[in-house]
Amino acid sequence: MPLQTAKVISTSVTTTFTQVQSSDRLLNQVQNNIADAINPLLALVTFNQAFAKTFLKGKISLKVSLVTGSNTITHNLGYSPTGWLIIRARSAATFFDTQDANLTPTKTLLITSSATCSIDIFIF
């Protein structure tokens, strides 16, 4: 049986779960069961760490005035945003982005508003 390794990558330490070859069939089965249970969790932790790094680089823009229809918000993140959150809307409106058509996604966010309003937005 080959060694199977799962890794959790943190900012300072790499933790691994390694199965050890054994002549004991039950011990090998226990190790297989542990690997089957732990590997999806370790992959999730690795994904969450990568997402957290992107999320932490985000920027908050306060009191952004939007008109009904298409709006361009300058973010200057230097990369295409993963997402955005309206953290405060000062009047009732709905929002969606049109980033797929954005020619400058590393600098701006294209957002459409259903009403004229002022928002605070977190872009990450």
GUFI-321484 format. One record per residue (C-alpha): x, y, z; residue number from 1; residue in three letters. Coordinates in Angstrom, 1 decimal. Example, Ala and Ser with C-alpha at 12.3 -4.5 7.8 and 13.67 -1.06 7.14 Angstrom:
REM GUFI-321484
ATOM; px; py; pz; pamar; marba
ATOM; 12.3; -4.5; 7.8; 1; ala
ATOM; 13.7; -1.1; 7.1; 2; ser
***
This chain:
REM GUFI-321484
ATOM; px; py; pz; pamar; marba
ATOM; 0.0; 0.0; 0.0; 1; met
ATOM; 1.5; 3.4; -1.0; 2; pro
ATOM; 1.7; 6.2; 1.5; 3; leu
ATOM; -1.1; 8.7; 1.2; 4; gln
ATOM; -0.6; 12.3; 2.4; 5; thr
ATOM; -3.0; 15.1; 3.1; 6; ala
ATOM; -1.7; 18.6; 3.9; 7; lys
ATOM; -3.0; 21.6; 5.7; 8; val
ATOM; -1.1; 24.7; 4.6; 9; ile
ATOM; -1.0; 27.5; 7.2; 10; ser
ATOM; 1.0; 30.7; 7.2; 11; thr
ATOM; 3.7; 29.1; 9.4; 12; ser
ATOM; 3.3; 25.3; 9.5; 13; val
ATOM; 2.5; 22.5; 7.2; 14; thr
ATOM; 0.6; 19.6; 8.9; 15; thr
ATOM; 0.3; 16.3; 7.2; 16; thr
ATOM; -1.5; 13.1; 7.9; 17; phe
ATOM; 0.5; 10.1; 6.6; 18; thr
ATOM; -0.6; 6.5; 6.4; 19; gln
ATOM; 2.1; 4.1; 7.5; 20; val
ATOM; 2.4; 0.7; 5.7; 21; gln
ATOM; 1.5; -2.1; 8.0; 22; ser
ATOM; 1.2; -5.9; 7.7; 23; ser
ATOM; -1.9; -5.5; 10.0; 24; asp
ATOM; -5.0; -5.4; 7.8; 25; arg
ATOM; -7.1; -3.8; 10.5; 26; leu
ATOM; -4.6; -1.0; 11.1; 27; leu
ATOM; -4.4; -0.3; 7.4; 28; asn
ATOM; -8.2; -0.1; 7.3; 29; gln
ATOM; -8.4; 2.3; 10.2; 30; val
ATOM; -5.8; 4.5; 8.5; 31; gln
ATOM; -7.8; 4.4; 5.3; 32; asn
ATOM; -11.0; 5.4; 7.2; 33; asn
ATOM; -9.1; 8.3; 8.9; 34; ile
ATOM; -7.8; 9.5; 5.6; 35; ala
ATOM; -11.2; 9.3; 4.0; 36; asp
ATOM; -12.7; 11.4; 6.8; 37; ala
ATOM; -9.9; 13.9; 7.2; 38; ile
ATOM; -8.9; 14.6; 3.6; 39; asn
ATOM; -12.1; 16.5; 2.6; 40; pro
ATOM; -11.7; 18.6; 5.8; 41; leu
ATOM; -8.1; 19.4; 5.1; 42; leu
ATOM; -8.9; 20.4; 1.6; 43; ala
ATOM; -11.7; 22.7; 2.9; 44; leu
ATOM; -9.2; 24.3; 5.4; 45; val
ATOM; -6.7; 24.9; 2.6; 46; thr
ATOM; -9.5; 26.5; 0.4; 47; phe
ATOM; -10.6; 28.7; 3.3; 48; asn
ATOM; -7.1; 29.9; 4.0; 49; gln
ATOM; -6.7; 30.9; 0.3; 50; ala
ATOM; -10.1; 32.6; 0.3; 51; phe
ATOM; -9.2; 34.4; 3.6; 52; ala
ATOM; -6.1; 35.8; 2.1; 53; lys
ATOM; -8.1; 37.3; -0.8; 54; thr
ATOM; -10.9; 38.5; 1.5; 55; phe
ATOM; -8.4; 40.3; 3.8; 56; leu
ATOM; -7.0; 42.2; 0.8; 57; lys
ATOM; -10.4; 43.7; 0.2; 58; gly
ATOM; -11.4; 47.4; 0.4; 59; lys
ATOM; -14.4; 49.2; 1.9; 60; ile
ATOM; -15.8; 52.2; 0.0; 61; ser
ATOM; -18.1; 54.4; 2.1; 62; leu
ATOM; -21.0; 56.5; 0.9; 63; lys
ATOM; -20.8; 55.5; -2.7; 64; val
ATOM; -23.5; 57.3; -4.7; 65; ser
ATOM; -25.3; 55.1; -7.2; 66; leu
ATOM; -27.8; 56.1; -9.8; 67; val
ATOM; -30.6; 53.9; -11.2; 68; thr
ATOM; -29.0; 51.7; -13.8; 69; gly
ATOM; -25.3; 51.2; -14.5; 70; ser
ATOM; -22.5; 52.4; -12.2; 71; asn
ATOM; -18.7; 52.2; -12.1; 72; thr
ATOM; -17.0; 52.0; -8.7; 73; ile
ATOM; -13.2; 52.4; -8.6; 74; thr
ATOM; -11.6; 49.9; -6.3; 75; his
ATOM; -7.9; 49.8; -7.5; 76; asn
ATOM; -7.3; 46.3; -6.0; 77; leu
ATOM; -4.9; 45.4; -8.7; 78; gly
ATOM; -6.8; 42.1; -9.4; 79; tyr
ATOM; -10.2; 41.2; -10.5; 80; ser
ATOM; -12.5; 41.0; -7.4; 81; pro
ATOM; -13.6; 37.6; -6.1; 82; thr
ATOM; -16.8; 39.3; -4.9; 83; gly
ATOM; -18.5; 42.2; -3.1; 84; trp
ATOM; -20.8; 42.8; -0.2; 85; leu
ATOM; -23.2; 45.7; 0.3; 86; ile
ATOM; -22.6; 46.4; 4.0; 87; ile
ATOM; -24.9; 49.3; 4.2; 88; arg
ATOM; -27.6; 50.7; 1.9; 89; ala
ATOM; -29.2; 54.0; 2.8; 90; arg
ATOM; -32.4; 53.3; 0.8; 91; ser
ATOM; -34.2; 50.4; -0.7; 92; ala
ATOM; -32.6; 49.0; -3.8; 93; ala
ATOM; -31.4; 45.8; -5.4; 94; thr
ATOM; -28.0; 45.3; -7.0; 95; phe
ATOM; -26.1; 43.1; -9.4; 96; phe
ATOM; -22.8; 43.3; -11.1; 97; asp
ATOM; -21.8; 43.2; -14.8; 98; thr
ATOM; -18.2; 42.3; -14.2; 99; gln
ATOM; -18.1; 39.8; -17.1; 100; asp
ATOM; -18.4; 42.8; -19.5; 101; ala
ATOM; -15.9; 45.0; -17.5; 102; asn
ATOM; -12.8; 46.0; -19.6; 103; leu
ATOM; -10.9; 47.2; -16.5; 104; thr
ATOM; -11.8; 44.6; -13.8; 105; pro
ATOM; -8.6; 45.1; -11.9; 106; thr
ATOM; -9.5; 48.7; -11.2; 107; lys
ATOM; -13.3; 49.0; -11.3; 108; thr
ATOM; -16.5; 47.2; -10.4; 109; leu
ATOM; -19.5; 47.6; -12.6; 110; leu
ATOM; -22.7; 47.4; -10.6; 111; ile
ATOM; -26.3; 48.0; -11.5; 112; thr
ATOM; -28.7; 49.5; -9.0; 113; ser
ATOM; -32.5; 49.4; -9.1; 114; ser
ATOM; -32.7; 52.9; -7.5; 115; ala
ATOM; -30.7; 56.0; -6.8; 116; thr
ATOM; -29.0; 55.4; -3.4; 117; cys
ATOM; -25.9; 55.7; -1.3; 118; ser
ATOM; -24.1; 52.5; -0.2; 119; ile
ATOM; -21.1; 51.3; 1.7; 120; asp
ATOM; -19.5; 48.4; -0.2; 121; ile
ATOM; -16.8; 45.8; 0.6; 122; phe
ATOM; -15.0; 44.7; -2.5; 123; ile
ATOM; -12.7; 41.7; -2.2; 124; phe
***
